Amino acid sequence: MSTPPISFFVRTGGAVREELRPMLKLALPLVFAELGWMAMGVADTVIAGHAGREMLGAVALGHGLYYTFAVFGIGIILGLDTLISQAFGRGDLQDCRRSLAGGLVTSVLVAPPLIGLVWAMGPVMDWFGIDPELKAGTQGYLRAVSWGTFPLMLYASFRRFLQAQDVVRPVMFALVSANIVNILGNWVLIFGKFGVPAFGAAGSGYATSLARVYMAGVLIWVTVARFGWAGWTVWPGWDRLKEVLRLGLPSAVQISFEVAVFAATTAMLGSLGPVALGGHQIALNLVSVTYMIPLGISSAAAVRVGQAVGRNDRAGAKRAGWVGIGLGAGFMTLAAVVFWTVPAFMAGAYTNDSEVVAMASSLLVIGAFFQLFDGIQAVATGALRGLGDTRTPMLAHVICYWAIGLPLGWWLTYPQGLGARGFWIGLSLALILIGIILLAAWQSKIGKRDGWN
């Protein structure tokens, strides 16, 4: 039988305290890496905003559209967390390299179709009735940023390879320093500095692509410097490639559907006017920032659990998972208190418009209710990935968001007249259900793994 979480923490207090140190050592750089990833999109939008309203609209829309495809490419690489961390746990370094080769081959196969889909977004924008001038700028951005897709997937592959072996500081450095490359590139390429032509919105896309080439280059250099040139394999074998895809595809679908549900919500709220949309965007940005912390912890939990599985250490895997979930839940509880007690202060940092602040504040109060469960589901997803289960999180996210949260949110927003609050209530319920389901799944699977009973 699996030990209930409260009893587990009481019985193993000393061991839990021992797990905190390696977990935090792994998680903190990954948290900064996630914040650095988010900061790149913010920088693109802020700099484009100084070039005019049309430029801001083109970059913001282009970033939102491209992100939907980019997260699929990153998600399909996430299976490397399972394969490499478990191989590292059992001391099979050559198998770690074989899995990395699987990630690189997957990148070669997946990046071109993703780039093609990005280039084909023109007719989709026509279907949505996007203004022709805005469409032109957005297309320029999308085509420019698409060239960074393959480097982005290379970065994701080498990141998984390194962090699964407890090498995380270079990951943090690559993403944080890439923001400098991105900011300078935006300034030079949007406005045309140092004799470089002014590319406008496309310049922002080129700058982001250059930053991703830089990110990939840093991690490739670190990998070669640390592990040398000898012993690498180019072809992982069909069996390993199938394993990468078997684990990665559910993660890619999960992340894509999660991003898409919020994109759909934003699009539908556009019909309610600028106050509702502005308040929604501010509140969504704030909850996205807090989410980066459990997301970083989630990656650390995947690694710690996977390494313990590789060592056939049931107690270690259980301890790592519960400590990670506890950290994520603890932080998000604090975030919930802040959103509940000072929502207007948080929203006021974005705008002086009292109506927009009031709308954002009301949404943040609703958001406070799902913070705890958002932290639980994020880290539980990582812990389950460490065990090799990516299907359960995918099913939980797709069903709860798309079959429950979004329809309920639409019904509350329009027929019941709750406005933007309706969608937030629906999505809050979805996140609460996801958190409960994944916590139960982790509790069940950690006690039923073959050979551990």
Helices and strands as residue ranges (DSSP letters): H 5-11, H 13-49, H 53-75, H 79-89, H 93-119, H 121-127, H 132-146, H 149-163, H 169-191, H 201-227, H 238-269, G 270-272, H 274-310, H 314-341, H 343-348, H 354-387, H 391-398, I 399-405, H 406-413, H 420-445
